[in-house]
Amino acid sequence: MSIEKKKAYWKENLKYLAILLSVWFLVSYVFGILLVDQLNVIKFGGFKLGFWFAQQGAMYVFVILIFIYVKLMNKLDKKYGYDE
């Protein structure tokens, strides 16, 4: 495999990582800490939304992001010929 393909692979991989980590940061830090008071006005499943994000939402989103990352990486591996 050529150096250009390897660089393109890692560039795309880092783009996916940046996007997914940004989503996780948004959900866990911004929603769970910075905007908790504003989100607590909304109820979700009987709990205040800010509390829910801080206690459970961030974990659920993290697990979902793991599955999204696996799906994206499988697609990327096939695209660049790294699949088995």
Buried (B, 14 or more C-beta within 10 A) or exposed (E): EEEEEEEBBEEBBEEBEEBBEEBBEBBBBEBBEEBBEEBBEEEBEEBBBBBBBBEBBBEEBBEBBEEBBEEBBEEBBEEBEBEE
